[in-house]
Amino acid sequence: MLNIALFGAPGAGKGTQSELLMRKHNLIYISTGNILREEIRSATQLGLAAKSIIEAGGLVSDEIIVQIIEKKITSNPDAPGFLFDGFPRTFVQAYILEGLLLKMHTSLTCLLFLDVTPEESMKRLIHRAKTSGRSDDTEEVIKNRLKEYQNKTAPVAGFYKDQGIFFPVKGTGSVEEINSRLEEIIDKELRKVLFNIVLLGYPGAGRGTQARTLADKYNLVYLSTGEMLKEEIEKGSVVGIEAQSIFDKGDLVPDEIVIKLIEKHIKRNPDANGFIFKGFPRTLVQAYILDGLLRKIHSSISFTLDIQCPTLELIKRLDARGKTTKRMNYDMETSTIVHRLEQHEKICLPVVEYYRKQGKMTVVDGTGTPEDVWSRIEEPAENAWRRAR
């Protein structure tokens, strides 16, 4: 998801550039100024409360701002991204925006600062006042707005500088020249956006095969908890010995063990284009844990794939795999296979619902050859890749 905040003093040209960026990237435009003016025109409770503040050139209270922003965000759950014009305006609002985007399991991609001098801002605003007809475009109000900006809004820059997503852009020149500077930064930041996939499905559904295909196509780091645990078992590590005894019963390995392995492998790949997770998360708790692990690297889940197969087909596949070198410990006996499938149904299905509610779930038929299954996966995966980038 591409989330941009366009930042700058009144008159810096945020509205003009927002229009261009919104059109190109298909973003939902969120302008606190526009929304508030609409509230005022409609004489809503929020509009009446904000009217006197705006006309005096002051900043509307955070209580009002957070309500209108949250309403706009939550009413567009399937948006490819948001463009914020005029928000955040204060240090406190920067934290508010963090929280609002976190509820959407996303974060701000970049804050683009249109840098113009106070003199240039004043010149532009006075020129606009002659034609706009806006009651808040008088010279006295303009001076007050610029003063408010310097005193309250400019410190927001430090908040985003600390996160490494603050980018100053020269705000003078033609509209096209300024837009080109902005697009160059956006392109660079999009290249940093991780494409993270969760592969769900019962054991035997063919997740491993499709995970490797996806990893190869999008140059992702493939993380399979089963393979990581198998590696620990083969090494005879403390984790491996503990996992072996659990596997022998057909049970799931405790979260404490799995989390450490996942986090270790994420840290090992700081330059990854993204990760594909197979075998994790298996529980609702692990889904929340994975969100937290990815949040630490300023990322989130991009795409979730649920590969479905009939139960008898799963048993046949696992029984056949148990006779090969690719077998897992629970493949050795039919009773253990059945126990594992029963566990999956009991514990893992809430995870499917968790991602379904986020609008990130794609369900595919896992029957047929690996090529057949891939033909069903390819298009939704490509669409998710484009949305993430």
C-alpha positions, 0 to 999 in steps of 0.5 A, a space after each residue: 500500500 502506497 501512503 503519502 503525506 504531502 507536507 509544506 507551508 500554506 501556498 506551497 502547492 500541495 493541492 496541485 501536486 496532490 491532484 497529480 499524484 492521486 490520479 497517477 497512483 489511484 490513491 484516496 485523497 484525504 485533505 483535511 481542509 476540503 473535508 472540513 469545508 464540506 462539513 461546514 457547507 453541510 452545517 454538520 456538528 463537526 462543521 459548526 465546531 470547526 467554522 469559527 476556528 478556521 475563519 480565525 486562521 487557527 488549527 482545528 482541534 485534534 478531536 475533530 481531525 481524528 474523527 473525519 480522518 478515521 471515517 475517510 480511511 475506514 470507509 475505503 478498506 480496499 484502497 491501494 493507498 492514501 494521499 494526505 494533504 494538510 495532515 499531519 499538521 502537528 507532532 501529536 497528529 503525526 502519532 495519530 496518523 501512525 495509529 490510524 494506519 496501524 489499524 489498517 495494517 499499514 504505515 506511511 510510505 513517505 512524507 514529501 515536503 514542498 520547500 518554499 520560502 515564507 515570502 513565496 508562500 505569502 505571494 502565492 496566497 495573496 494571489 489566490 485570495 483575489 480569485 478564491 472567494 474563500 473567507 480564510 484567504 484574507 491577508 490577516 488570516 494568511 499571516 496568522 496561518 503562516 505563523 501557526 505553521 512555523 510554530 506548530 507544524 514545522 516540528 513534524 519534520 523531525 518526527 519523520 526524519 527520525 523514521 527516515 521517510 522525510 524528503 524535502 523537495 524544491 517547491 519552485 519551478 513549473 508544476 511538471 518539474 515539481 511533480 517529476 521531483 516527487 515521482 522520483 522519490 516515490 519510485 525509489 521508496 516503492 522499490 523498498 516496499 517489501 512484498 510479503 506473502 503468507 501461504 495457508 492450507 492444510 499439510 499436503 495442499 502443495 504449499 511448499 511447491 507453490 511457495 518456491 515458485 512465488 519466491 523465484 518469481 518475485 525474488 523473495 526469501 522463503 521461510 518454512 517453519 517445517 524446514 527450519 525445524 528440520 534443519 535444527 533437528 538434523 543439527 541436533 540443537 537444543 531446539 531440534 531435540 525439543 522439536 523432535 519429541 513434539 513432532 513424534 506426537 504430531 503436535 504443533 511446536 510452541 510459539 516461543 520456538 517458532 518466533 525465535 526462528 522466524 525472527 532470526 531468519 528475517 534479521 539474516 536478510 535485511 536486503 530482502 525484497 520480501 518474505 514468503 511464510 509457509 507454516 507460519 502463522 498457524 494460529 490467530 496468536 501467531 498472526 498477531 505476532 507476525 504483524 508485530 515482527 513485520 512492523 519492526 521492519 516497517 512492513 506488513 503482509 501484502 498477500 495471503 493465499 489459501 490452497 484448498 484440497 479435499 481431505 482424502 486427497 491430503 491423506 493420499 499425498 501425505 502418505 505418499 510423501 512419507 515414503 520419500 526423502 521429503 517426508 516430515 515426521 508426521 507423514 510416517 503413519 496414517 493415524 498421525 497424519 489424521 491427527 495433524 489434519 484435525 489439529 489444523 482444522 481446529 487451530 488454523 482456520 481462525 487465521 484464514 478468517 483473520 486475513 479474510 477480514 483484511 481483504 488480503 485473502 485469495 482462495 485457490 483450488 489445490 487439486 491437479 498438477 503443480 502447473 494447474 495450481 500455479 495457473 490459478 495463483 499467478 494472476 492474483 499474485 501479480 495483482 497483489 504485487 502491483 498493489 504492494 508496489 
